[in-house]
Amino acid sequence: MSERTEILTRIWRQVLGRPDLDENSDLLDNDGTSLHMLQIVGEVHRTLGVDVKLREVFTHTSPRSLSDFLEGRPGRESADSHDISA
């Protein structure tokens, strides 16, 4: 799993309050709402320095899917300063 996918998985877990989620966990299948998506957009920007649109999170609803979509998009390369809890 890539570092970006790991970070996104931690974001999913934090936002949904579900420590059992993995990189393939679908946001909508796990009772994710538009408010959760907005929180994810904010956390992705804060932790990865990547601007992601709400519709992109709605289209790419798992950490792995969003990570693959964001591949090559400018942002912070390292998660050293990120404080997303596991």
All heavy atoms as an XYZ file, in Angstrom:
682
protein
N       0.854     -1.167      0.000
C       0.000      0.000      0.000
C       0.902      1.233      0.000
O       1.860      1.302      0.751
C      -0.903     -0.035      1.243
C      -1.810      1.140      1.371
S      -2.918      1.236      2.832
C      -3.095     -0.393      3.413
N       0.561      2.200     -0.828
C       1.356      3.428     -0.904
C       1.143      4.289      0.338
O       0.147      4.144      1.059
C       0.981      4.227     -2.151
O      -0.297      4.821     -1.985
N       2.080      5.186      0.562
C       1.962      6.098      1.703
C       0.690      6.935      1.597
O      -0.020      7.135      2.584
C       3.187      7.000      1.769
C       3.157      7.955      2.941
C       4.393      8.833      3.013
O       5.066      9.031      1.980
O       4.664      9.322      4.115
N       0.378      7.401      0.392
C      -0.834      8.204      0.193
C      -2.076      7.386      0.526
O      -2.992      7.887      1.177
C      -0.900      8.719     -1.238
C      -2.122      9.588     -1.490
C      -2.111     10.176     -2.869
N      -1.324     11.398     -2.804
C      -1.062     12.164     -3.846
N      -1.480     11.842     -5.045
N      -0.362     13.271     -3.705
N      -2.117      6.127      0.099
C      -3.266      5.273      0.403
C      -3.388      5.045      1.910
O      -4.489      5.058      2.460
C      -3.163      3.928     -0.347
O      -3.076      4.190     -1.754
C      -4.381      3.053     -0.083
N      -2.274      4.857      2.584
C      -2.290      4.689      4.045
C      -2.856      5.925      4.730
O      -3.670      5.816      5.651
C      -0.882      4.413      4.569
C      -0.364      3.038      4.235
C       1.040      2.811      4.776
O       1.353      3.340      5.862
O       1.808      2.107      4.116
N      -2.439      7.092      4.287
C      -2.938      8.341      4.877
C      -4.428      8.491      4.625
O      -5.197      8.827      5.530
C      -2.158      9.545      4.323
C      -0.712      9.491      4.797
C      -2.817     10.866      4.732
C       0.212     10.438      4.065
N      -4.855      8.214      3.396
C      -6.278      8.320      3.082
C      -7.099      7.322      3.888
O      -8.202      7.637      4.339
C      -6.510      8.129      1.581
C      -6.006      9.273      0.701
C      -6.095      8.896     -0.769
C      -6.758     10.568      0.980
N      -6.562      6.130      4.109
C      -7.268      5.137      4.927
C      -7.425      5.651      6.351
O      -8.500      5.519      6.961
C      -6.517      3.792      4.906
O      -6.429      3.332      3.547
C      -7.237      2.745      5.740
N      -6.387      6.267      6.889
C      -6.492      6.841      8.245
C      -7.528      7.968      8.274
O      -8.267      8.111      9.256
C      -5.128      7.329      8.723
C      -4.187      6.181      9.053
C      -2.969      6.633      9.836
N      -2.161      7.631      9.164
C      -1.060      7.363      8.461
N      -0.627      6.119      8.347
N      -0.378      8.330      7.900
N      -7.592      8.769      7.215
C      -8.596      9.828      7.143
C      -9.995      9.225      7.148
O     -10.876      9.674      7.882
C      -8.375     10.726      5.903
C      -7.092     11.540      6.069
C      -9.574     11.644      5.671
C      -6.668     12.304      4.824
N     -10.215      8.197      6.334
C     -11.526      7.524      6.295
C     -11.897      7.038      7.704
O     -13.012      7.240      8.156
C     -11.477      6.326      5.350
C     -12.149      6.465      4.013
C     -13.179      5.697      3.557
C     -11.844      7.369      2.943
N     -13.523      6.080      2.276
C     -12.714      7.097      1.878
C     -10.912      8.379      2.797
C     -12.688      7.810      0.690
C     -10.879      9.090      1.615
C     -11.757      8.802      0.575
N     -10.954      6.372      8.365
C     -11.209      5.838      9.711
C     -11.570      6.943     10.688
O     -12.495      6.806     11.486
C      -9.982      5.084     10.218
C      -9.732      3.789      9.505
C      -8.425      3.171      9.929
N      -8.186      1.922      9.234
C      -7.002      1.363      9.113
N      -5.926      1.932      9.650
N      -6.868      0.221      8.468
N     -10.811      8.032     10.636
C     -11.050      9.144     11.560
C     -12.404      9.794     11.291
O     -13.187     10.004     12.220
C      -9.938     10.179     11.428
C     -10.158     11.409     12.287
C      -9.136     12.495     12.029
O      -8.171     12.314     11.302
N      -9.352     13.646     12.616
N     -12.674     10.131     10.054
C     -13.900     10.849      9.712
C     -15.143     10.000     10.006
O     -16.133     10.500     10.533
C     -13.873     11.308      8.236
C     -15.229     11.783      7.767
C     -12.825     12.402      8.043
N     -15.064      8.714      9.676
C     -16.225      7.842      9.891
C     -16.258      7.227     11.289
O     -17.250      6.596     11.649
C     -16.245      6.729      8.831
C     -16.530      7.198      7.411
C     -16.312      6.071      6.427
C     -17.934      7.755      7.292
N     -15.185      7.412     12.055
C     -15.135      6.826     13.393
C     -15.149      5.308     13.363
O     -15.721      4.661     14.229
N     -14.477      4.747     12.350
C     -14.474      3.299     12.130
C     -13.045      2.790     11.979
O     -12.495      2.765     10.879
C     -15.260      2.962     10.856
C     -16.740      3.316     10.836
C     -17.596      2.245     11.452
N     -17.289      0.922     10.952
C     -17.833      0.376      9.845
N     -18.695      1.049      9.131
N     -17.497     -0.843      9.489
N     -12.412      2.361     13.072
C     -11.022      1.888     12.988
C     -10.853      0.599     12.189
O      -9.737      0.235     11.835
C     -10.636      1.682     14.456
C     -11.909      1.560     15.190
C     -12.933      2.341     14.425
N     -11.955     -0.074     11.863
C     -11.885     -1.335     11.144
C     -11.813     -1.171      9.622
O     -11.634     -2.150      8.903
C     -13.100     -2.200     11.490
C     -14.426     -1.527     11.137
O     -14.592     -0.332     11.466
O     -15.293     -2.196     10.552
N     -11.921      0.043      9.108
C     -11.929      0.245      7.662
C     -10.548     -0.003      7.068
O      -9.532      0.210      7.714
C     -12.386      1.665      7.330
C     -13.799      2.037      7.775
C     -14.108      3.483      7.386
C     -14.829      1.091      7.207
N     -10.526     -0.457      5.812
C      -9.266     -0.667      5.110
C      -9.257      0.157      3.830
O     -10.177      0.928      3.571
C      -9.003     -2.151      4.844
C      -9.995     -2.791      3.887
O     -10.641     -2.076      3.077
O     -10.138     -4.021      3.930
N      -8.212     -0.019      3.026
C      -8.037      0.818      1.833
C      -9.108      0.612      0.773
O      -9.269      1.440     -0.118
C      -6.642      0.615      1.223
C      -6.434     -0.722      0.579
C      -5.945     -1.812      1.526
O      -5.927     -1.609      2.746
O      -5.578     -2.880      1.020
N      -9.865     -0.470      0.869
C     -10.926     -0.731     -0.109
C     -12.321     -0.429      0.431
O     -13.315     -0.676     -0.256
C     -10.853     -2.191     -0.573
C      -9.565     -2.457     -1.310
O      -9.203     -1.742     -2.234
N      -8.834     -3.478     -0.882
N     -12.402      0.100      1.646
C     -13.700      0.388      2.259
C     -14.371      1.555      1.544
O     -13.800      2.632      1.400
C     -13.530      0.723      3.737
O     -13.046     -0.388      4.449
N     -15.592      1.309      1.112
C     -16.356      2.304      0.385
C     -17.063      3.243      1.361
O     -17.746      2.794      2.279
C     -17.375      1.610     -0.523
C     -18.073      2.579     -1.436
O     -19.019      3.256     -0.963
O     -17.682      2.668     -2.606
N     -16.888      4.515      1.147
C     -17.479      5.533      2.004
C     -19.001      5.386      2.081
O     -19.585      5.425      3.165
C     -17.103      6.912      1.447
C     -17.567      8.149      2.191
C     -16.878      8.233      3.539
C     -17.266      9.390      1.379
N     -19.644      5.205      0.945
C     -21.102      5.133      0.912
C     -21.634      3.844      1.519
O     -22.696      3.849      2.151
C     -21.601      5.312     -0.523
C     -21.200      6.643     -1.174
C     -21.638      6.671     -2.629
C     -21.759      7.821     -0.397
N     -20.903      2.763      1.378
C     -21.313      1.493      1.980
C     -21.148      1.498      3.495
O     -21.673      0.622      4.176
C     -20.495      0.330      1.409
C     -20.847      0.018     -0.031
O     -21.921      0.470     -0.505
O     -20.035     -0.658     -0.696
N     -20.425      2.480      4.013
C     -20.168      2.578      5.450
C     -20.840      3.811      6.054
O     -20.317      4.440      6.964
C     -18.659      2.577      5.716
C     -18.075      1.205      5.503
O     -18.260      0.325      6.322
N     -17.404      1.008      4.372
N     -22.013      4.117      5.516
C     -22.870      5.197      6.027
C     -22.246      6.583      5.918
O     -22.559      7.479      6.704
C     -23.287      4.924      7.484
C     -24.081      3.632      7.611
O     -24.888      3.350      6.708
O     -23.887      2.923      8.616
N     -21.362      6.768      4.947
C     -20.788      8.084      4.708
C     -21.828      9.024      4.124
O     -22.681      8.618      3.335
N     -21.771     10.270      4.547
C     -22.710     11.288      4.089
C     -21.949     12.406      3.379
O     -20.716     12.418      3.359
C     -23.460     11.896      5.289
O     -22.507     12.594      6.117
C     -24.182     10.829      6.100
N     -22.693     13.360      2.852
C     -22.042     14.500      2.209
C     -21.210     15.290      3.224
O     -20.164     15.841      2.877
C     -23.074     15.401      1.526
O     -24.041     15.843      2.454
N     -21.631     15.331      4.473
C     -20.832     16.002      5.505
C     -19.499     15.286      5.704
O     -18.449     15.926      5.819
C     -21.600     16.062      6.829
C     -20.876     16.741      7.984
C     -20.469     18.165      7.621
C     -21.738     16.733      9.227
N     -19.515     13.949      5.713
C     -18.271     13.182      5.808
C     -17.362     13.493      4.621
O     -16.150     13.641      4.779
C     -18.558     11.678      5.856
C     -19.216     11.228      7.105
N     -20.445     10.618      7.098
C     -18.822     11.293      8.400
C     -20.774     10.325      8.351
N     -19.814     10.735      9.159
N     -17.957     13.595      3.443
C     -17.166     13.897      2.250
C     -16.504     15.261      2.357
O     -15.338     15.413      1.988
C     -18.041     13.825      1.000
C     -18.467     12.439      0.656
S     -19.494     12.444     -0.836
C     -19.974     10.736     -0.899
N     -17.231     16.241      2.880
C     -16.647     17.570      3.070
C     -15.497     17.517      4.073
O     -14.471     18.176      3.885
C     -17.711     18.560      3.549
C     -18.716     19.014      2.492
C     -19.841     19.811      3.142
C     -18.020     19.837      1.423
N     -15.642     16.716      5.118
C     -14.569     16.559      6.090
C     -13.346     15.903      5.437
O     -12.204     16.291      5.708
C     -15.039     15.732      7.280
C     -16.055     16.460      8.136
C     -16.632     15.564      9.212
O     -16.962     14.401      8.974
N     -16.764     16.102     10.407
N     -13.580     14.929      4.587
C     -12.486     14.262      3.882
C     -11.759     15.250      2.977
O     -10.529     15.294      2.947
C     -12.999     13.031      3.099
C     -13.351     11.916      4.092
C     -11.980     12.566      2.071
C     -14.079     10.738      3.474
N     -12.519     16.069      2.247
C     -11.913     17.092      1.382
C     -10.981     17.975      2.204
O      -9.833     18.236      1.808
C     -13.005     17.935      0.682
C     -12.421     19.197      0.052
C     -13.732     17.106     -0.371
N     -11.434     18.422      3.359
C     -10.625     19.276      4.216
C      -9.393     18.576      4.751
O      -8.298     19.139      4.762
N      -9.551     17.332      5.202
C      -8.416     16.576      5.738
C      -7.390     16.250      4.660
O      -6.191     16.280      4.924
C      -8.897     15.292      6.409
C      -9.526     15.512      7.769
C      -8.565     16.133      8.767
O      -7.385     15.716      8.836
O      -8.984     17.053      9.478
N      -7.848     15.932      3.464
C      -6.916     15.654      2.360
C      -6.086     16.901      2.068
O      -4.867     16.821      1.915
C      -7.669     15.160      1.101
C      -6.764     15.161     -0.117
C      -8.250     13.771      1.333
N      -6.736     18.047      2.045
C      -5.996     19.287      1.787
C      -5.014     19.568      2.919
O      -3.855     19.912      2.675
C      -6.954     20.459      1.616
C      -6.251     21.753      1.407
N      -5.629     22.061      0.225
C      -6.032     22.797      2.231
C      -5.067     23.251      0.325
N      -5.297     23.717      1.545
N      -5.465     19.399      4.154
C      -4.621     19.708      5.313
C      -3.433     18.760      5.422
O      -2.321     19.177      5.697
C      -5.462     19.638      6.587
C      -4.732     20.113      7.835
C      -5.614     20.065      9.063
N      -5.872     18.715      9.508
C      -5.002     17.964     10.190
N      -3.817     18.440     10.488
N      -5.319     16.751     10.571
N      -3.649     17.480      5.211
C      -2.590     16.508      5.444
C      -1.702     16.253      4.226
O      -0.511     16.018      4.379
C      -3.143     15.163      5.937
O      -4.030     14.625      4.965
C      -3.856     15.324      7.260
N      -2.293     16.281      3.045
C      -1.527     15.975      1.834
C      -1.200     17.209      0.998
O      -0.406     17.119      0.061
C      -2.283     14.963      0.965
C      -2.466     13.578      1.562
C      -3.363     12.734      0.667
C      -1.121     12.899      1.754
N      -1.850     18.326      1.303
C      -1.614     19.526      0.505
C      -2.166     19.410     -0.895
O      -1.680     20.051     -1.818
N      -3.194     18.592     -1.055
C      -3.807     18.359     -2.365
C      -5.231     18.900     -2.338
O      -5.991     18.619     -1.411
C      -3.846     16.848     -2.700
C      -4.582     16.604     -4.001
C      -2.446     16.276     -2.757
N      -5.575     19.681     -3.342
C      -6.949     20.149     -3.474
C      -7.763     19.084     -4.188
O      -7.437     18.681     -5.307
C      -7.004     21.460     -4.262
C      -6.409     22.618     -3.494
O      -6.587     22.659     -2.255
O      -5.763     23.479     -4.108
N      -8.783     18.617     -3.514
C      -9.675     17.620     -4.088
C     -11.092     18.181     -4.015
O     -11.450     18.864     -3.057
C      -9.538     16.257     -3.354
C      -9.921     16.360     -1.913
C     -10.326     15.173     -4.037
N     -11.854     17.940     -5.045
C     -13.225     18.445     -5.111
C     -14.197     17.434     -4.506
O     -13.951     16.229     -4.524
C     -13.602     18.724     -6.559
C     -12.796     19.846     -7.183
C     -13.176     20.028     -8.636
C     -12.517     21.205     -9.283
N     -11.110     21.391     -9.073
N     -15.301     17.946     -3.996
C     -16.328     17.087     -3.403
C     -16.780     16.021     -4.393
O     -16.898     14.849     -4.046
C     -17.504     17.940     -2.937
C     -18.641     17.204     -2.252
C     -18.165     16.525     -0.978
C     -19.778     18.160     -1.950
N     -16.988     16.392     -5.632
C     -17.463     15.412     -6.627
C     -16.419     14.310     -6.868
O     -16.767     13.195     -7.233
C     -17.871     16.090     -7.924
C     -16.748     16.629     -8.750
C     -17.258     17.171    -10.094
N     -16.179     17.759    -10.823
C     -15.940     19.052    -10.904
N     -16.740     19.902    -10.310
N     -14.915     19.509    -11.596
N     -15.137     14.632     -6.673
C     -14.092     13.620     -6.838
C     -14.149     12.592     -5.708
O     -13.947     11.400     -5.946
C     -12.719     14.283     -6.912
C     -12.563     15.133     -8.164
C     -11.348     16.028     -8.168
O     -10.794     16.332     -7.089
O     -10.962     16.442     -9.282
N     -14.449     13.048     -4.496
C     -14.616     12.109     -3.379
C     -15.880     11.287     -3.600
O     -15.914     10.088     -3.319
C     -14.669     12.850     -2.023
C     -14.962     11.890     -0.881
C     -13.360     13.585     -1.775
N     -16.931     11.899     -4.135
C     -18.171     11.182     -4.415
C     -17.957     10.113     -5.486
O     -18.571      9.054     -5.451
C     -19.264     12.165     -4.857
C     -20.609     11.536     -5.011
C     -21.375     11.227     -3.896
C     -21.114     11.240     -6.264
C     -22.621     10.629     -4.033
C     -22.351     10.651     -6.409
C     -23.113     10.332     -5.283
N     -17.065     10.374     -6.428
C     -16.774      9.425     -7.505
C     -15.781      8.352     -7.065
O     -15.880      7.198     -7.478
C     -16.208     10.183     -8.729
O     -17.156     11.161     -9.140
C     -15.939      9.239     -9.880
N     -14.833      8.723     -6.235
C     -13.770      7.811     -5.779
C     -13.959      7.602     -4.277
O     -13.352      8.289     -3.462
C     -12.393      8.392     -6.111
C     -12.259      8.712     -7.562
N     -12.005      7.750     -8.512
C     -12.402      9.878     -8.226
C     -11.971      8.313     -9.705
N     -12.215      9.611     -9.565
N     -14.803      6.652     -3.921
C     -15.314      6.544     -2.559
C     -14.530      5.614     -1.637
O     -14.950      5.384     -0.507
C     -16.793      6.118     -2.568
O     -16.919      4.903     -3.310
C     -17.668      7.202     -3.187
N     -13.404      5.092     -2.105
C     -12.539      4.311     -1.208
C     -11.170      4.984     -1.165
O     -10.788      5.699     -2.099
C     -12.390      2.860     -1.688
O     -11.532      2.787     -2.807
N     -10.426      4.775     -0.095
C      -9.088      5.371     -0.035
C      -8.207      4.978     -1.216
O      -7.517      5.830     -1.794
C      -8.522      4.834      1.285
C      -9.720      4.577      2.134
C     -10.767      4.106      1.173
N      -8.241      3.717     -1.611
C      -7.415      3.271     -2.734
C      -7.842      3.935     -4.048
O      -7.010      4.378     -4.833
C      -7.453      1.761     -2.883
C      -6.569      1.278     -4.042
C      -6.551     -0.219     -4.196
N      -6.064     -0.918     -3.033
C      -4.780     -1.094     -2.724
N      -3.855     -0.585     -3.515
N      -4.431     -1.770     -1.662
N      -9.137      4.007     -4.269
C      -9.642      4.623     -5.497
C      -9.251      6.100     -5.575
O      -8.794      6.583     -6.615
C     -11.161      4.466     -5.565
O     -11.689      5.144     -6.674
N      -9.412      6.822     -4.459
C      -9.038      8.235     -4.462
C      -7.530      8.393     -4.612
O      -7.062      9.267     -5.339
C      -9.533      8.928     -3.192
C      -9.338     10.436     -3.159
C     -10.072     11.124     -4.320
C      -9.791     11.015     -1.831
N      -6.771      7.538     -3.965
C      -5.313      7.588     -4.078
C      -4.873      7.378     -5.526
O      -4.028      8.115     -6.043
C      -4.682      6.528     -3.177
O      -3.279      6.554     -3.276
N      -5.444      6.375     -6.174
C      -5.110      6.111     -7.582
C      -5.470      7.306     -8.452
O      -4.711      7.689     -9.351
C      -5.824      4.860     -8.089
C      -5.294      3.582     -7.471
O      -4.214      3.607     -6.839
O      -5.978      2.540     -7.606
N      -6.627      7.909     -8.194
C      -7.073      9.076     -8.953
C      -6.122     10.253     -8.763
O      -5.823     10.981     -9.711
C      -8.492      9.463     -8.526
C      -8.969     10.745     -9.127
C      -9.338     10.811    -10.457
C      -9.044     11.903     -8.364
C      -9.774     12.001    -11.026
C      -9.473     13.091     -8.907
C      -9.844     13.148    -10.247
N      -5.644     10.435     -7.539
C      -4.780     11.571     -7.227
C      -3.326     11.366     -7.638
O      -2.528     12.299     -7.556
C      -4.839     11.885     -5.729
C      -6.183     12.356     -5.191
C      -6.123     12.502     -3.672
C      -6.615     13.648     -5.854
N      -2.990     10.169     -8.078
C      -1.608      9.865     -8.464
C      -1.105     10.906     -9.463
O      -1.740     11.190    -10.468
C      -1.516      8.471     -9.082
C      -0.114      8.003     -9.301
C       0.640      7.784     -8.000
O       0.024      7.393     -7.003
O       1.857      8.018     -8.005
N       0.033     11.489     -9.158
C       0.624     12.482    -10.048
C       0.149     13.901     -9.804
O       0.708     14.840    -10.362
N      -0.874     14.072     -8.966
C      -1.339     15.418     -8.663
C      -0.384     16.048     -7.661
O       0.026     15.397     -6.710
C      -2.752     15.375     -8.079
C      -3.379     16.762     -7.997
C      -4.786     16.740     -7.520
N      -5.685     16.274     -8.560
C      -7.008     16.380     -8.463
N      -7.561     16.901     -7.387
N      -7.767     15.943     -9.431
N      -0.008     17.300     -7.886
C       0.927     17.946     -6.968
C       0.400     17.976     -5.533
O      -0.784     18.134     -5.299
C       1.052     19.369     -7.516
C       0.537     19.306     -8.903
C      -0.430     18.168     -8.955
N       1.310     17.802     -4.609
C       0.986     17.843     -3.187
C       2.238     17.537     -2.405
O       3.311     17.382     -2.969
N       2.091     17.414     -1.120
C       3.236     17.047     -0.286
C       3.570     15.591     -0.535
O       2.701     14.738     -0.540
C       2.900     17.248      1.187
C       2.796     18.697      1.550
C       2.607     18.832      3.054
N       1.866     20.051      3.270
C       0.616     20.114      3.683
N      -0.051     19.030      3.983
N       0.027     21.267      3.826
N       4.837     15.313     -0.688
C       5.277     13.953     -0.953
C       5.398     13.112      0.309
O       5.251     11.918      0.297
C       6.626     13.957     -1.689
C       6.528     14.512     -3.081
C       5.608     13.704     -3.963
O       5.675     12.469     -3.940
O       4.804     14.314     -4.686
N       5.687     13.762      1.430
C       5.932     13.032      2.667
C       4.849     13.307      3.681
O       4.314     14.403      3.760
C       7.286     13.458      3.250
O       7.445     12.886      4.521
N       4.532     12.294      4.462
C       3.517     12.421      5.504
C       4.139     12.679      6.856
O       3.493     12.557      7.878
C       2.675     11.161      5.542
N       5.413     13.047      6.897
C       6.121     13.206      8.174
C       5.413     14.164      9.124
O       5.408     13.936     10.324
C       7.550     13.703      7.939
C       8.390     12.660      7.248
O       7.994     11.474      7.245
O       9.440     13.031      6.696
N       4.823     15.217      8.608
C       4.211     16.215      9.486
C       2.725     15.977      9.699
O       2.058     16.794     10.314
C       4.421     17.622      8.903
O       3.752     17.720      7.664
N       2.202     14.890      9.223
C       0.763     14.628      9.329
C       0.434     14.003     10.670
O       1.129     13.133     11.148
C       0.316     13.725      8.182
C       0.704     14.286      6.852
N       0.850     13.514      5.753
C       1.010     15.533      6.444
C       1.218     14.258      4.729
N       1.321     15.485      5.137
N      -0.670     14.457     11.228
C      -1.031     13.971     12.545
C      -2.353     13.199     12.542
O      -3.058     13.198     13.530
C      -1.078     15.135     13.537
C      -2.095     16.177     13.164
O      -2.739     16.062     12.109
O      -2.268     17.134     13.948
N      -2.671     12.548     11.455
C      -3.866     11.716     11.417
C      -3.613     10.496     12.281
O      -2.671      9.751     12.064
C      -4.208     11.294      9.953
C      -4.580     12.499      9.135
C      -5.317     10.269      9.937
C      -5.819     13.230      9.565
N      -4.449     10.298     13.254
C      -4.278      9.177     14.182
C      -4.743      7.889     13.546
O      -5.651      7.866     12.740
C      -5.089      9.428     15.444
O      -4.672     10.636     16.042
N      -4.071      6.811     13.917
C      -4.447      5.484     13.398
C      -5.685      4.983     14.101
O      -6.076      5.404     15.119
C      -3.310      4.512     13.593
